[in-house]
């Protein structure tokens, strides 16, 4: 029935005369606002509207009665116990049998929606504050590739202000052309594919406007909003120092490896406990042991004659 539908919607029906006086209210008002229909009928409907919105809502009502054009409106009523309740009203103007104008409206409780919207705004504000104050650059793009948000440190990290990027397609921003082509393709593949749903991690080369080539460690995570819209959050940090340091270390280790394998001298490395952690291939020629036979063993016991063990041990401890 119509009454059941109103109860399911947490709504009630109300009819007002041209002065805003309540002529009829359905019983559902009691559950929503605490007033019985009998308590509400006969009074001016706007008496229970939140005091901050009474004047504006009454002005809207008078315009509707004059023009006959009713539009939906969101406002706060006062519950009988004094607390505010968010409501929405949609109505239609008609003429009574005596020719006088009336308006009949469906008034619905939307408190849950208002609270959800407030929570969403609070969450968005919290995200914005965290993103703008984070050392990493945080950005968000929608499913069509449009940049929705870019942290304030965009200029420091990428050389462009957020205003030059936000609202534009990612491929049309000045930053996209500064990535190495193959790295940009890897980024787009991760973004479009399923890899980003699990949190893709990439190392990308970026030609900064200051002329330096920078390595950017970039994480991509995709998700869907409550309404099903696809989004991606991108977190970027400057990893140039770390990556170049690792590259120099690899080069140094490679030079050490080539040197140790090409020389006929025996080269060893041991930890603070005296255990061998590396033995060069020359060991087999010099001592007859393969490297794997010695790694992990005590260097003094395996390589030094017993008569020289104490002196060698003392010398090593002095060095360490």
Secondary structure in CASP SS format (residue, H / E / C, confidence):
PFRMAT SS
TARGET T0000
AUTHOR 0000-0000-0000
METHOD secondary structure of the structure
MODEL  1
X C 1.00
X H 1.00
X H 1.00
X H 1.00
X H 1.00
X H 1.00
X H 1.00
X H 1.00
X C 1.00
X C 1.00
X E 1.00
X E 1.00
X E 1.00
X E 1.00
X E 1.00
X E 1.00
X C 1.00
X C 1.00
X C 1.00
X C 1.00
X E 1.00
X E 1.00
X E 1.00
X E 1.00
X E 1.00
X C 1.00
X C 1.00
X C 1.00
X H 1.00
X H 1.00
X H 1.00
X H 1.00
X H 1.00
X C 1.00
X C 1.00
X C 1.00
X H 1.00
X H 1.00
X H 1.00
X H 1.00
X C 1.00
X C 1.00
X C 1.00
X E 1.00
X H 1.00
X H 1.00
X H 1.00
X H 1.00
X E 1.00
X C 1.00
X C 1.00
X C 1.00
X C 1.00
X H 1.00
X H 1.00
X H 1.00
X H 1.00
X H 1.00
X H 1.00
X H 1.00
X H 1.00
X H 1.00
X H 1.00
X H 1.00
X H 1.00
X H 1.00
X H 1.00
X C 1.00
X C 1.00
X C 1.00
X C 1.00
X C 1.00
X E 1.00
X E 1.00
X E 1.00
X E 1.00
X E 1.00
X E 1.00
X C 1.00
X C 1.00
X C 1.00
X C 1.00
X C 1.00
X E 1.00
X E 1.00
X E 1.00
X E 1.00
X E 1.00
X E 1.00
X E 1.00
X E 1.00
X E 1.00
X E 1.00
X E 1.00
X E 1.00
X C 1.00
X C 1.00
X C 1.00
X C 1.00
X C 1.00
X E 1.00
X E 1.00
X E 1.00
X E 1.00
X E 1.00
X E 1.00
X E 1.00
X E 1.00
X E 1.00
X C 1.00
X H 1.00
X H 1.00
X H 1.00
X H 1.00
X H 1.00
X H 1.00
X H 1.00
X H 1.00
X H 1.00
X H 1.00
X H 1.00
X H 1.00
X H 1.00
X H 1.00
X H 1.00
X H 1.00
X H 1.00
X H 1.00
X H 1.00
X H 1.00
X H 1.00
X H 1.00
X H 1.00
X C 1.00
X C 1.00
X C 1.00
X E 1.00
X E 1.00
X E 1.00
X E 1.00
X E 1.00
X E 1.00
X C 1.00
X C 1.00
X C 1.00
X E 1.00
X E 1.00
X E 1.00
X E 1.00
X E 1.00
X C 1.00
X C 1.00
X C 1.00
X H 1.00
X H 1.00
X H 1.00
X H 1.00
X H 1.00
X C 1.00
X C 1.00
X C 1.00
X H 1.00
X H 1.00
X H 1.00
X C 1.00
X C 1.00
X C 1.00
X C 1.00
X E 1.00
X H 1.00
X H 1.00
X H 1.00
X C 1.00
X C 1.00
X C 1.00
X H 1.00
X H 1.00
X H 1.00
X E 1.00
X C 1.00
X H 1.00
X H 1.00
X H 1.00
X H 1.00
X H 1.00
X H 1.00
X H 1.00
X H 1.00
X H 1.00
X H 1.00
X H 1.00
X H 1.00
X C 1.00
X H 1.00
X H 1.00
X H 1.00
X H 1.00
X H 1.00
X C 1.00
X E 1.00
X E 1.00
X E 1.00
X E 1.00
X E 1.00
X E 1.00
X E 1.00
X E 1.00
X C 1.00
X C 1.00
X C 1.00
X C 1.00
X C 1.00
X E 1.00
X E 1.00
X E 1.00
X E 1.00
X E 1.00
X E 1.00
X E 1.00
X E 1.00
X E 1.00
X E 1.00
X E 1.00
X E 1.00
X C 1.00
X C 1.00
X C 1.00
X C 1.00
X C 1.00
X E 1.00
X E 1.00
X E 1.00
X E 1.00
X E 1.00
X E 1.00
X E 1.00
X E 1.00
X E 1.00
X C 1.00
X H 1.00
X H 1.00
X H 1.00
X H 1.00
X H 1.00
X H 1.00
X H 1.00
X H 1.00
X H 1.00
X H 1.00
X H 1.00
X H 1.00
X H 1.00
X H 1.00
X H 1.00
X H 1.00
X H 1.00
X H 1.00
X H 1.00
X H 1.00
X H 1.00
X H 1.00
X H 1.00
X C 1.00
X C 1.00
X C 1.00
X C 1.00
X C 1.00
X E 1.00
X E 1.00
X E 1.00
X C 1.00
X C 1.00
X C 1.00
X C 1.00
X E 1.00
X E 1.00
X E 1.00
X E 1.00
X E 1.00
X C 1.00
X C 1.00
X H 1.00
X H 1.00
X H 1.00
X H 1.00
X H 1.00
X C 1.00
X C 1.00
X C 1.00
X C 1.00
X H 1.00
X H 1.00
X H 1.00
X H 1.00
X C 1.00
X C 1.00
X C 1.00
X E 1.00
X H 1.00
X H 1.00
X H 1.00
X H 1.00
X H 1.00
X C 1.00
X C 1.00
X H 1.00
X H 1.00
X H 1.00
X H 1.00
X H 1.00
X H 1.00
X H 1.00
X H 1.00
X H 1.00
X H 1.00
X H 1.00
X H 1.00
X H 1.00
X H 1.00
X C 1.00
END
